[in-house]
Amino acid sequence: MHVCWADDEAEARRTAHELWPNAGLKGALGQELARPVFFEQAAEMVSEDDVAEAVPCGPDPGPILEQISAYGDAGFDHVYIHQIGPDQEGFLSFAARELLVAV
């Protein structure tokens, strides 16, 4: 699952939109394009709100834990979390403090 953790939700939303706009593509469009340039073109139609709808953004663990729970309810026993953005250490500290103790 994709997340974009940051101390500030607005910053996380901007980062996710800038670095991972394909998260906001609907249906097969996000997986089935023939060339990378087609993904770039499709991503131009994606808004920050589109990405934030698909990717939990910000410092609140609630939306991330809800998504993890949904995967568990669907029968998954492992969830891999992709932190979008440069603050990997900050995310890992957050995950240890807020996520790993909750699941």
Contacts in CASP RR format, 6 or more apart in sequence:
PFRMAT RR
TARGET T0000
AUTHOR 0000-0000-0000
METHOD contacts of the structure
MODEL  1
MHVCWADDEAEARRTAHELWPNAGLKGALGQELARPVFFEQAAEMVSEDD
VAEAVPCGPDPGPILEQISAYGDAGFDHVYIHQIGPDQEGFLSFAARELL
VAV
1 67 0 8 1.000
1 68 0 8 1.000
1 71 0 8 1.000
1 79 0 8 1.000
1 80 0 8 1.000
1 81 0 8 1.000
1 82 0 8 1.000
2 16 0 8 1.000
2 20 0 8 1.000
2 23 0 8 1.000
2 54 0 8 1.000
2 55 0 8 1.000
2 81 0 8 1.000
2 82 0 8 1.000
2 84 0 8 1.000
3 55 0 8 1.000
3 56 0 8 1.000
3 57 0 8 1.000
3 64 0 8 1.000
3 81 0 8 1.000
3 82 0 8 1.000
3 83 0 8 1.000
3 84 0 8 1.000
3 91 0 8 1.000
4 12 0 8 1.000
4 13 0 8 1.000
4 15 0 8 1.000
4 16 0 8 1.000
4 20 0 8 1.000
4 55 0 8 1.000
4 56 0 8 1.000
4 57 0 8 1.000
4 58 0 8 1.000
4 83 0 8 1.000
4 84 0 8 1.000
4 85 0 8 1.000
5 12 0 8 1.000
5 57 0 8 1.000
5 58 0 8 1.000
5 59 0 8 1.000
5 83 0 8 1.000
5 87 0 8 1.000
5 90 0 8 1.000
5 91 0 8 1.000
5 94 0 8 1.000
5 95 0 8 1.000
6 12 0 8 1.000
6 15 0 8 1.000
6 57 0 8 1.000
6 58 0 8 1.000
6 59 0 8 1.000
6 87 0 8 1.000
7 58 0 8 1.000
7 59 0 8 1.000
8 58 0 8 1.000
8 59 0 8 1.000
9 57 0 8 1.000
9 58 0 8 1.000
9 59 0 8 1.000
9 60 0 8 1.000
11 58 0 8 1.000
12 57 0 8 1.000
12 58 0 8 1.000
12 59 0 8 1.000
13 48 0 8 1.000
13 51 0 8 1.000
13 52 0 8 1.000
13 57 0 8 1.000
13 58 0 8 1.000
14 48 0 8 1.000
15 84 0 8 1.000
15 85 0 8 1.000
15 86 0 8 1.000
16 23 0 8 1.000
16 48 0 8 1.000
16 51 0 8 1.000
16 52 0 8 1.000
16 55 0 8 1.000
16 57 0 8 1.000
16 84 0 8 1.000
16 85 0 8 1.000
17 46 0 8 1.000
17 47 0 8 1.000
17 48 0 8 1.000
17 51 0 8 1.000
17 52 0 8 1.000
19 84 0 8 1.000
19 85 0 8 1.000
20 51 0 8 1.000
20 55 0 8 1.000
20 84 0 8 1.000
21 43 0 8 1.000
21 46 0 8 1.000
21 51 0 8 1.000
22 30 0 8 1.000
22 39 0 8 1.000
22 42 0 8 1.000
22 43 0 8 1.000
22 46 0 8 1.000
23 51 0 8 1.000
23 54 0 8 1.000
23 55 0 8 1.000
23 84 0 8 1.000
24 30 0 8 1.000
24 46 0 8 1.000
24 50 0 8 1.000
24 51 0 8 1.000
24 53 0 8 1.000
24 54 0 8 1.000
24 55 0 8 1.000
25 39 0 8 1.000
25 42 0 8 1.000
25 43 0 8 1.000
25 46 0 8 1.000
29 42 0 8 1.000
30 39 0 8 1.000
30 42 0 8 1.000
33 39 0 8 1.000
33 42 0 8 1.000
51 57 0 8 1.000
55 84 0 8 1.000
56 62 0 8 1.000
56 63 0 8 1.000
56 64 0 8 1.000
56 67 0 8 1.000
59 94 0 8 1.000
61 94 0 8 1.000
61 98 0 8 1.000
61 99 0 8 1.000
61 102 0 8 1.000
64 81 0 8 1.000
64 99 0 8 1.000
65 99 0 8 1.000
65 102 0 8 1.000
65 103 0 8 1.000
68 79 0 8 1.000
68 99 0 8 1.000
68 103 0 8 1.000
71 79 0 8 1.000
72 79 0 8 1.000
81 95 0 8 1.000
81 99 0 8 1.000
83 91 0 8 1.000
83 92 0 8 1.000
END
